[in-house]
């Protein structure tokens, strides 16, 4: 009887809170459409609805995250109305006290965009990310507060108020258990280092603790040991003791080195033999009997992968293994190779080229539809696209279709190739030099280079038109043509030239190309009336014509046209003048450039460059002074005016007056540069450099005049900026070894030249 009574009372209670719904309305809802909202309900119009079902609906709407408050009312006519108070929008985000107004930090760390709904959980998550980011800068005890301001339009302005903590400086770093190696060598591996004397100076360790790297430094030390054969080395997490009165710290590592292992055997295990194991072993740098080196081990694994992948096994896997014999302190190195199936390229898709024609990109690719896959061809294709100089970057994605087929997706980002180029400088002798050029290296996206140049200074002028095509009719042949008129004023004379040149080139291999060209020019001297030129033979100032043939060969395997990070460039040219013209000489030029990105060694995008140029000219009957060599300026020896460095003549060894430039018959320049990232997002870099050059002539005296060869250098720093209108260089230089009479220059700039 009691059970029956309870059931009856429950049914009566449920029925008392249920009502038939005749209509459903929404008030204040914007973020969700009415049709979607109706589908989320567990009931429909005409149903008998209880309070429990209404509560479930309110919870379902609230889970969408758009609403600050939701309530419901039902009138006597059965009209159910949902009322919504939506969360306000965030219309402005500010960062105060740390990285103020840094849009990149707001995107990457705060991760909340204007226009988003205000959400307390997301705000708190952003606050934690800010503190974590500051901790990466070796600062602890940082505090972040949130300020929100309700604006007139109903949105919020959110301000993150940051009080940066203090930096932790590592005063002492100790290692316990280090016997077989030099602990000083760890400095090149780890991020957290002991503060050195004058640690604030560039190149010295400032001792700032990098909290994020504390967990990785032991792994880096262990990797160093494994590079020297210590396969059992154990490095524990560092013990850190911080003095919070002055935020200085002591660190110590407990190290157990173990024994050095030598290689007892090298074994290749292939799931299916696709190449003879002996050929694989020929590539390896690891040798039986040598001390094991983990770095060489990794490099050898990559070599095996490349070798197999070049046989079209795109999905090859190389799993290295080490079998240690602790008693003998030996290790067997095992490379387990799973080649998979041979892979064919099904399709090549080009994207991102809003200007450059597809065929211009495809002709630089060494893989096409129907080709068998090759890892080397893929890598060379990336580099070939970079050497064009048409793109800001490129990637080639491998899209797997099945075990034996893949698509290649080539993604490029167009770079400015058509621009107005500016160049110039200022020197104590030549004053202001201004150079203006209109050039497009990729006119209409065709790969054709067309340029018009106008250069004018107080001493020189140069006007020219040029056109070239690196791939005539998409072939391996190239062609060029140019016409020019120029003048250059020296101390006692001016030379004026009108000429033209044309040539044909051919690409022999991916990296080697040759060129054969013809040059013709008419050259005229304008000598000042009071000039005393008896120090040079008069015939050298005769007006002359030059007709010459130039043959050149070039090797270039760099990965980018403007800013290479790997590879070398080497070129050799020979010019023979005297084929129908009055000038008769033989001139050779050798140029070399080596580029190396150092990010893997230093942890940031540091680039080292070495450039050298050697030139020589031999008189074969008539060598005009204008055809000799002169140094100075960007691309030569910075710190001196362009073309101002030359062998000079004077009456005797003690004379200081009457010095004249004589022109060099041979010259050599060297340049070493380090390029640092300055503002990566703006593609702005800082470069430091040291130049040194030598120029001379075989003629040591002329009647009563002495001819002096010279050697000069320069150093300085500059700005490299790949701006929206092209590459810009601003160079500030200081001459080395300068003497009285030298024409020095403290500032030069160019636009449009490669770095």
Steps between C-alpha positions, in 0.01 A plus 500: 500500500787740586677427173185564299441827681859621428462426128173688483648805678806502269283490186288782634815705578647451150172580334468816711828641347424396140333720240410468137724726286316673217785730383877548556668841477862627540595839635854649486662209312750600226781245489270203423230497234142420603485188284813358664370589847173314434690188394688502831176468703383164632136589435281662236196726481197304624697292752418493867826645643628472856738732685769231479494506118518878499801488735671250266444737209646794690812294581537396133490864390741606773757240390538682168705763686323803350276599788556665835144430627188311380152498649154384394138603550175335392179703477147372556449454125782242483762729339850397614762778470875453542680820607875528430766736628793442271860541605647835391755516219864597548563798274849590620794315659798675655820378663666726755836454671638231266526486118259790476305527174680194360244351262701180463493437878125566511450241225742235626474536880168663588324318213181707534391706202293814497138416427511188717253452784619588848574173680651491849657157443675615181619817674651293784665265251654800320626633834678170567656501153639848557664390825642190330639714216669735749643198681666405171691826530649382833270718710306368797238643737323676215146625565223556243176682584193540282319828449175508304318814397142503370484730198203702378421246228462224758832329423799456728850640484728244666841606631763258626706687762836328533752546778809316380690295751872490554763329285689210651874519440707182522805597705658156524459182297665184630537150356565195714635180350658648187824313429538397135395825330547872555193654664579832329388333177148474642457874451461448127215254566291639786275805528548576871855616559700659776530876486839613369693812578355788295209273417305797367745529210407343168635148468531449876267287716263722696393212727125559460310186585284357222238309695354315201841352418572360845335169407688478169852593609567157658401340168740731317784406734421131454503550123847657533619193690353269238689689233813382681394138548353515852185297434422441870535862609239609756428867564245586764278807505698801625470602863420872514527715810361853468568785740178703482662796670708576191355247247833332447532125466746215526458190284661160514486180295561145620660305215589133467711463186533125455738349246594590142366259237665417171319358197530123467285455189265684265198304379242590236165319524259555208141372510544444128831558329477794263870582489815311585600546865859561394392812309322628808808449716710697252300810597542463873748702702479261795781245482566180690756565773420871534357654815123523465358845416124556524514802264670297227252221573205734433661640185562150367135412561396799290744403225347152482150649487600736218671221306195273516252786444691597185413154369131606516426349841342820634365345820821327604563469873846461651491383861844508663584267787796457734601163645736566787749255652579659836771250587699570182390866485399446139186577305354349186331763286189369324301686234160341440367609161133467397483632141128457439379526140633707214306823465396686186396866480134516397459877477681825579277780628623862497346748744568849630634638171272797450741650244759251380380265228470130587747399230771725649471299821463160338814540289706530820361176645693180452192288570184494289188286447598147413854531641630262762563662838847622598581675829802677348289624210244633747763687701665639187161622376450703818842657462447573130180690580686695769778599259247661265453789741133523402357366827505590865500132586399162364407155625434173321262278692488125441137390499470124524231349276575133567805282562632552147368844400533855626416855398737794540347828611730793423415806707671831425465850639560772245773754575529848346709469183402821323613808684679830489850434628702762680866506588754747615750612752689793637876551498748772578601520133203414283229656713153354463442216255145417398407203285149439365396190309170360382524125479276196493668164527172323421309728265136390464592183684692374195843460658644768269720770659458852360680799648554870439773663708581865562793577729633845571746652746732797504766280335319241291196418291372176358189437291413155371230265373524124539289193436576136577323168507649218705296233320443580133178330391514303829821331383842477665622792286509859626545830321575863584537841334591844638589846377653779707665840513715607794763743622733504799708791619839422650735753655638637171281352231158364413429191292176471301379168362220385274453132443290190472526134593321180408546142602372144503521259791433135568426303816710184491387350831280606791782707644735574209430748222711667234475825306656643185458870432615781278573860610559809290565852625635839384700680767611862507716695748444859607825625659516820705715775345725539805535129564854373543485143375865443421502231769306276258576423136302725269377211285294372792269803453432449132135463405436137417244239406469168671372183339521198727369151556424383854473133598389404850396199703311503831424249775213585740331260742369760747145475632385861450571790267497788750573336835668159463557294813695219341702427189783653302535713188808487279544673165785549255499736203755579230476806273708526183508851348654567160255344258457799270547767770802710596524379860694173532511320833402181683296533821395230748270516803443233765228537763414274792232505768426253781188517719420313818202527735606454861160469669555138601816603684399831663122469531406795280508584129864606471650488150872506422631605159840505337547673165815536293591640160826476304557699179787520256556683170793459257605756243493335155588815302288782640357510853310826563502632853119477515522121450714453811364415844383725782369404844275663757132502597233237554601172339867586535666674798248694706621813677633650176327669211404282207793447256727730703764241595774454242879484470627858507797689355712781644830665411710341774464298814471807723264709287152559634365697205435400143355161601291348221304177469665268252255208481570142605593202289405256774282520810359277771227566756371302797190558705375320809148577623268395782130568450276508809119503519392844623124520438408164342139592438610808302776297326761733642850380585818642648829425323856547621790470259873514444639575152856489376637555154826525311558665163822537306679521169807335359646837398695637796631821345439724203796729410545711814167395655450221753196273486372384839267207552266507797309286745199631690226368723176605658255384762160602621137410542190544298134433456364242256131540439289306256244779471170489310677678212808279491822429694664803662850525650616785724872474580701697756872444457835580654813474282799295610856598405394821328761758406506864402338549163261204533140579416310348793127450533307448824156417359370320193165357403362288220161367404427203279830315548533154653652480847 
